[in-house]
């Protein structure tokens, strides 16, 4: 994985930890959790742009459809989890956000696997 993807994965872990504290306390997500989600989403947007730039160059052996699917799909995980969480005011709403944030590093690892197939 690239240093950016590792950093983004660490950020996801930190945000998940903050959300987990809210989950245990049975609280709604606070400002720290919200801005953490925004930071992760901004990182995913950067990842999308960088991934598209990489596709312009040499990408023989990369499944372009799958690669683009993971790039674009990763952008929708957090907003979907956030809206689900906003409509569910109980503890399970926060749990949905924790799961959504933990899915992002898995998607980043899969992007790395797809890209490294051409090396």
C-alpha positions as CSV (number, residue, x, y, z in Angstrom):
1,X,0.0,0.0,0.0
2,X,1.1,3.5,-0.6
3,X,2.0,5.8,2.3
4,X,-1.1,7.8,1.6
5,X,-3.3,4.7,1.8
6,X,-1.6,3.7,5.0
7,X,-2.1,7.1,6.5
8,X,-5.8,7.1,5.4
9,X,-6.2,3.7,7.0
10,X,-4.7,4.9,10.3
11,X,-7.1,7.9,10.2
12,X,-9.9,5.5,9.7
13,X,-8.8,3.5,12.8
14,X,-8.6,6.7,14.9
15,X,-12.1,7.8,13.7
16,X,-13.4,4.3,14.5
17,X,-11.9,4.5,18.0
18,X,-13.7,7.8,18.6
19,X,-16.9,6.4,17.3
20,X,-16.5,3.3,19.4
21,X,-16.3,5.5,22.5
22,X,-19.5,7.2,21.5
23,X,-21.0,3.7,20.9
24,X,-20.1,2.5,24.4
25,X,-21.3,5.7,26.0
26,X,-24.6,5.4,24.0
27,X,-24.1,8.9,22.6
28,X,-24.7,10.5,19.2
29,X,-21.6,11.1,17.1
30,X,-19.9,14.4,18.2
31,X,-18.0,17.0,16.3
32,X,-14.7,15.1,16.5
33,X,-16.4,12.0,14.9
34,X,-18.1,14.1,12.2
35,X,-14.9,16.0,11.2
36,X,-13.0,12.8,11.2
37,X,-15.5,11.4,8.8
38,X,-15.1,14.5,6.6
39,X,-11.3,14.1,6.7
40,X,-11.6,10.5,5.6
41,X,-14.0,11.4,2.8
42,X,-11.7,14.1,1.6
43,X,-8.8,11.6,1.6
44,X,-11.0,9.2,-0.5
45,X,-11.7,12.0,-2.9
46,X,-7.9,12.6,-3.3
47,X,-7.5,8.8,-3.7
48,X,-10.1,8.9,-6.5
49,X,-8.3,11.7,-8.4
50,X,-4.9,9.9,-7.9
51,X,-6.3,6.6,-9.1
52,X,-7.8,8.1,-12.2
53,X,-4.4,9.8,-12.9
54,X,-2.7,6.5,-12.6
55,X,-5.1,4.9,-15.1
56,X,-4.0,7.5,-17.7
57,X,-0.5,6.0,-17.6
58,X,0.6,2.4,-18.0
59,X,-2.0,0.1,-16.4
60,X,-1.7,-3.2,-18.4
61,X,-3.1,-6.1,-16.4
62,X,-5.3,-3.9,-14.2
63,X,-9.0,-4.6,-14.3
64,X,-10.1,-1.0,-15.1
65,X,-13.8,-1.6,-14.3
66,X,-13.1,-3.2,-10.9
67,X,-10.5,-0.6,-10.1
68,X,-12.8,2.3,-10.9
69,X,-15.7,0.5,-9.1
70,X,-13.6,0.3,-5.9
71,X,-12.5,4.0,-6.3
72,X,-16.0,5.3,-6.8
73,X,-17.7,2.9,-4.4
74,X,-15.3,3.9,-1.5
75,X,-16.7,7.4,-1.8
76,X,-20.2,6.3,-1.1
77,X,-19.6,4.1,2.0
78,X,-19.2,6.9,4.5
79,X,-22.1,9.1,3.2
80,X,-24.4,6.1,3.2
81,X,-23.4,5.2,6.7
82,X,-23.8,8.8,7.9
83,X,-27.3,9.1,6.5
84,X,-28.2,5.7,7.9
85,X,-26.8,6.8,11.3
86,X,-28.6,10.1,11.1
87,X,-32.0,8.4,10.6
88,X,-31.3,5.9,13.4
89,X,-30.8,7.8,16.7
90,X,-30.1,4.8,18.8
91,X,-26.7,3.1,19.5
92,X,-27.0,1.0,16.3
93,X,-26.7,4.2,14.2
94,X,-23.3,4.8,15.7
95,X,-22.4,1.1,15.1
96,X,-23.2,1.6,11.4
97,X,-20.7,4.4,11.2
98,X,-18.1,2.3,13.0
99,X,-18.6,-0.5,10.4
100,X,-18.5,2.0,7.5
101,X,-15.3,3.5,8.7
102,X,-13.7,0.0,9.1
103,X,-14.7,-1.0,5.6
104,X,-12.7,1.8,4.0
105,X,-9.2,0.3,4.8
106,X,-10.4,-3.0,3.4
107,X,-11.4,-1.2,0.1
108,X,-8.0,0.5,0.1
109,X,-6.2,-2.8,0.5
110,X,-8.3,-4.2,-2.4
111,X,-7.4,-1.2,-4.6
112,X,-3.7,-1.9,-3.8
113,X,-4.2,-5.6,-4.8
114,X,-5.9,-4.7,-8.0
115,X,-3.2,-2.2,-8.9
116,X,-0.3,-4.4,-8.0
117,X,-1.6,-7.1,-10.5
118,X,0.0,-5.1,-13.3
119,X,3.5,-4.9,-11.7
